[in-house]
Each structure stands twice: as structure tokens, then as C-alpha cells.
Amino acid sequence: MTNYTRIGTYIDLIFCLIILPLLIMLVPVEKWIIHHTFFMLTLIIYIYLLYFTYRKANIPGLIMQRQFGMVIVLMAILIFITWAISQIPVPKDVVTNSRLDWGIRQHMRTLSVWFFFLVVTGFSLAIELTVELFRQILSKQEIEAEKNKAELALYKAQINPHFLFNTLNALYGLVLTKSDKTESAFIQFSNILKYMYAQTTSDTIPICNEIDYIRQYVDLQSLRLNKHTHIDFHTETDDEQAQIPPMILITFVENAFKYGTSSDIDCTIYIKIAVKNGTLLFETENTVMKEKKESTPAIGIENCRKRLELLYPDRFSLTTGQENNQFKTKLTIQLL
């Protein structure tokens, strides 16, 4: 049962079991049920049928669909039935033969019928309008959620080729130099591929898994680097099961290795991942050893920023920039 259907059911129960009985008590029920039994039973059945007719017809929905003719016909039929019920004559009272007294009773009963009609009509239309608006809001949210889900799937699909391209470049360099680390590098690469295809199908994963994945990537990169590049990798978590999206951090690590390594100049790559009190803090810092040729933002970083905007709207802060030949990244995410 959908949310708006469940809410509509609760409203129906409240109206039928509480509100309508209280409204009916406004008329002299005991007297009418004894002396005007047919009229009283007809009125009670009618107001309940009237309510559920409105609920079934969904007049606000018909209006939004521009089915004005159906609305006019329905209202005309209901008004006619209400008028017919209001014209049920009051039986001649055996106690009094006063025509004036009889006319007053008939008039009061007619007013009561129309009063119930207006109350039920107003309440039903108000409820239907509220439910219809709620339905429209939920529908819009579902469409937006599906759109976001599709965009996330696209961004995740873009991440893997980007990662593979950079990693294969590193492996290619080891093969060309006939490094004795090539075999170890391929084993590391195999482990990383297992992670990619086993974990990235999930929306979120424990932070410990992501840290282990990044550590394997760092180890893989270390195999192709010499003593001139120092890697400073720090992790600190108070909740290893804290959930984060898979491969949300690797883009920045890749960027640090891509532009912050050198084979003949001493340089340092600093990486920090910390989770404390439901907040993820991720930082990277590297000496700029290679200048980016393009003036446009890196695809990987922009991709990651879009994922963060979809997953953590107003709950993350991402700053990237160069200061004194040092490129720094700082990402903060409120996970809870």
C-alpha cells in the first residue's frame, strides 16, 4: 500500500467513525428515528454514499485532467438526489394539525439535508485535493529519485574506465622498463578489479572496505615509483562500518599520483582518511610535479562532485586548489 493510499484510508476511518457521527448528532436523531424512520435512515445512508462517491470520483483529479463535463454531470446528479431527499414530506403529526408548525419542520429538515450535503462536499473535496497534491509531490519525488539514480549509474560507469585507463598506464610503464615488480603489480591490479566488480554494484559500502581498496591502489602505485616519491597514508576511524558510496575517494588519490610523482625529484603525497562522530574527513596533498595541460576541470573530479551533490546535498564540502606549488584537496561529508 502506497503512502498516500494509507493516509487516505486513515482519513476515511476518522471521517466515517468520528466526524460524521458527531455531525449527525446535531439533529434530533432519537426523535427522527422514531417518527421519521425512513427519512433518517435514507439521510444517513446517503451522506455516507455521498462521501465515498466523492472519494471514488476524485473531482480534483478530474479537473486536473480537464474532464469538466464529467464533473458537471456528477455534481448535477448529486445535487438532484440531495434535493429529492430534502423533499421527502414530513408525516402529519398526530399531536398537532398546525400547517405552520408542519411547514417549519419541513423547512428545518430541508436545511439539515443541504447542511450535510455542503459539509460532506466541502470536507471530501478538501481531502481529495490534499491527497491529490500529496500524490503529485510523491510522484515528482519518485521521478526525481529515478533521475538521480540514472545519473549516479552513469557517473559510476564513467569512473571505472577512468580508473582503468590510469592504472593500465602505470602497468604499461612497468612492462616497458621490464621491472621485476611487474608480477606483483598485476596481482595488485587483479585484487583491485575484484573489488571494483564486487563492491561497486552496491549503493554504499563500509568505510573499511574503501580504505582497503585505496591502500591496495597506493601499494600498486608504489611498485612503479622509486625512492624520490614518499607516500604518507593515514587512516583513523571510530566506526569501520560507516557507510559511504564506493569509489567516491579514489578520483582524488589518482589525481595526486598523476600530477604529484617524480622519478628524479624528491616529493611527497599525503593522504588522510578519518571518520569521527559520523563525519568523514578526506584530505590529499601533493607537490605539483606535472602541470595539467587542459584549462577545463578534470573529468574525474567533476564527476565526483556531481555524485556528491546527488548523494549528499547540503551535507558535504569539497575544496580543491593549488597553494605554493602544493595541490590540496579537502572533502568533508556528514554521513549521518
DAPE-V875113 format. One record per residue. N is the residue number from 1. RES is the residue in one small letter. SS is DSSP state (H for helix, E for strand, - for the rest). Layout:
# DAPE-V875113
{{N & RES & SS} {N & RES & SS}}
This chain:
# DAPE-V875113
{{1 & m & -} {2 & t & -} {3 & n & H} {4 & y & H} {5 & t & H} {6 & r & H} {7 & i & H} {8 & g & H} {9 & t & H} {10 & y & H} {11 & i & H} {12 & d & H} {13 & l & H} {14 & i & H} {15 & f & H} {16 & c & H} {17 & l & H} {18 & i & H} {19 & i & H} {20 & l & H} {21 & p & H} {22 & l & H} {23 & l & H} {24 & i & H} {25 & m & -} {26 & l & -} {27 & v & -} {28 & p & -} {29 & v & H} {30 & e & H} {31 & k & H} {32 & w & H} {33 & i & H} {34 & i & H} {35 & h & H} {36 & h & -} {37 & t & H} {38 & f & H} {39 & f & H} {40 & m & H} {41 & l & H} {42 & t & H} {43 & l & H} {44 & i & H} {45 & i & H} {46 & y & H} {47 & i & H} {48 & y & H} {49 & l & H} {50 & l & H} {51 & y & H} {52 & f & H} {53 & t & H} {54 & y & H} {55 & r & H} {56 & k & H} {57 & a & H} {58 & n & -} {59 & i & H} {60 & p & H} {61 & g & H} {62 & l & H} {63 & i & H} {64 & m & H} {65 & q & -} {66 & r & -} {67 & q & -} {68 & f & H} {69 & g & H} {70 & m & H} {71 & v & H} {72 & i & H} {73 & v & H} {74 & l & H} {75 & m & H} {76 & a & H} {77 & i & H} {78 & l & H} {79 & i & H} {80 & f & H} {81 & i & H} {82 & t & H} {83 & w & H} {84 & a & H} {85 & i & H} {86 & s & H} {87 & q & -} {88 & i & -} {89 & p & -} {90 & v & -} {91 & p & -} {92 & k & -} {93 & d & -} {94 & v & -} {95 & v & -} {96 & t & -} {97 & n & -} {98 & s & -} {99 & r & H} {100 & l & H} {101 & d & H} {102 & w & H} {103 & g & H} {104 & i & H} {105 & r & H} {106 & q & H} {107 & h & H} {108 & m & H} {109 & r & H} {110 & t & H} {111 & l & H} {112 & s & H} {113 & v & H} {114 & w & H} {115 & f & H} {116 & f & H} {117 & f & H} {118 & l & H} {119 & v & H} {120 & v & H} {121 & t & H} {122 & g & H} {123 & f & H} {124 & s & H} {125 & l & H} {126 & a & H} {127 & i & H} {128 & e & H} {129 & l & H} {130 & t & H} {131 & v & H} {132 & e & H} {133 & l & H} {134 & f & H} {135 & r & H} {136 & q & H} {137 & i & H} {138 & l & H} {139 & s & H} {140 & k & H} {141 & q & H} {142 & e & H} {143 & i & H} {144 & e & H} {145 & a & H} {146 & e & H} {147 & k & H} {148 & n & H} {149 & k & H} {150 & a & H} {151 & e & H} {152 & l & H} {153 & a & H} {154 & l & H} {155 & y & H} {156 & k & H} {157 & a & H} {158 & q & H} {159 & i & H} {160 & n & H} {161 & p & H} {162 & h & H} {163 & f & H} {164 & l & H} {165 & f & H} {166 & n & H} {167 & t & H} {168 & l & H} {169 & n & H} {170 & a & H} {171 & l & H} {172 & y & H} {173 & g & H} {174 & l & H} {175 & v & H} {176 & l & H} {177 & t & -} {178 & k & -} {179 & s & -} {180 & d & -} {181 & k & -} {182 & t & H} {183 & e & H} {184 & s & H} {185 & a & H} {186 & f & H} {187 & i & H} {188 & q & H} {189 & f & H} {190 & s & H} {191 & n & H} {192 & i & H} {193 & l & H} {194 & k & H} {195 & y & H} {196 & m & H} {197 & y & H} {198 & a & H} {199 & q & H} {200 & t & -} {201 & t & -} {202 & s & -} {203 & d & -} {204 & t & -} {205 & i & E} {206 & p & E} {207 & i & H} {208 & c & H} {209 & n & H} {210 & e & H} {211 & i & H} {212 & d & H} {213 & y & H} {214 & i & H} {215 & r & H} {216 & q & H} {217 & y & H} {218 & v & H} {219 & d & H} {220 & l & H} {221 & q & H} {222 & s & H} {223 & l & H} {224 & r & H} {225 & l & -} {226 & n & -} {227 & k & -} {228 & h & -} {229 & t & E} {230 & h & E} {231 & i & E} {232 & d & E} {233 & f & E} {234 & h & E} {235 & t & E} {236 & e & E} {237 & t & E} {238 & d & -} {239 & d & -} {240 & e & -} {241 & q & -} {242 & a & -} {243 & q & E} {244 & i & E} {245 & p & -} {246 & p & -} {247 & m & -} {248 & i & -} {249 & l & -} {250 & i & H} {251 & t & H} {252 & f & H} {253 & v & H} {254 & e & H} {255 & n & H} {256 & a & H} {257 & f & H} {258 & k & H} {259 & y & H} {260 & g & -} {261 & t & -} {262 & s & -} {263 & s & -} {264 & d & -} {265 & i & -} {266 & d & -} {267 & c & E} {268 & t & E} {269 & i & E} {270 & y & E} {271 & i & E} {272 & k & E} {273 & i & E} {274 & a & E} {275 & v & E} {276 & k & E} {277 & n & -} {278 & g & -} {279 & t & E} {280 & l & E} {281 & l & E} {282 & f & E} {283 & e & E} {284 & t & E} {285 & e & E} {286 & n & E} {287 & t & E} {288 & v & -} {289 & m & -} {290 & k & -} {291 & e & -} {292 & k & -} {293 & k & -} {294 & e & -} {295 & s & -} {296 & t & -} {297 & p & -} {298 & a & -} {299 & i & H} {300 & g & H} {301 & i & H} {302 & e & H} {303 & n & H} {304 & c & H} {305 & r & H} {306 & k & H} {307 & r & H} {308 & l & H} {309 & e & H} {310 & l & H} {311 & l & H} {312 & y & -} {313 & p & -} {314 & d & -} {315 & r & -} {316 & f & E} {317 & s & E} {318 & l & E} {319 & t & E} {320 & t & E} {321 & g & E} {322 & q & E} {323 & e & E} {324 & n & -} {325 & n & -} {326 & q & E} {327 & f & E} {328 & k & E} {329 & t & E} {330 & k & E} {331 & l & E} {332 & t & E} {333 & i & E} {334 & q & E} {335 & l & -} {336 & l & -}}
